[in-house]
Amino acid sequence: MSITAIVEKGVIKLPNDVLWPSGTVVRIEPVEEAVPTLLETLKEFDGIADDLPADLAANLDHYIHGHSRP
């Protein structure tokens, strides 16, 4: 069994649902914080461009490069 706990002021705080008896021998090693996903990193920009043309995806070359629409 493996769990993730937090150290607070030098004391390891187990999650409330972990009921290990006193004297349980454990192995402790620090875990690097997870790198945020691209979605988490860019989430603040979600919905920021609300005035784009409805056909932008289909006519991207037209809007970016001025090509004629198909």
Residue pairs with C-beta under 8 A, 6 or more apart in sequence:
3 14
3 15
3 18
4 15
4 31
5 12
5 13
5 14
5 15
5 18
6 12
6 13
7 13
12 28
14 20
20 26
53 59
53 63
56 63
58 70
59 69
59 70
61 67
62 68
62 69
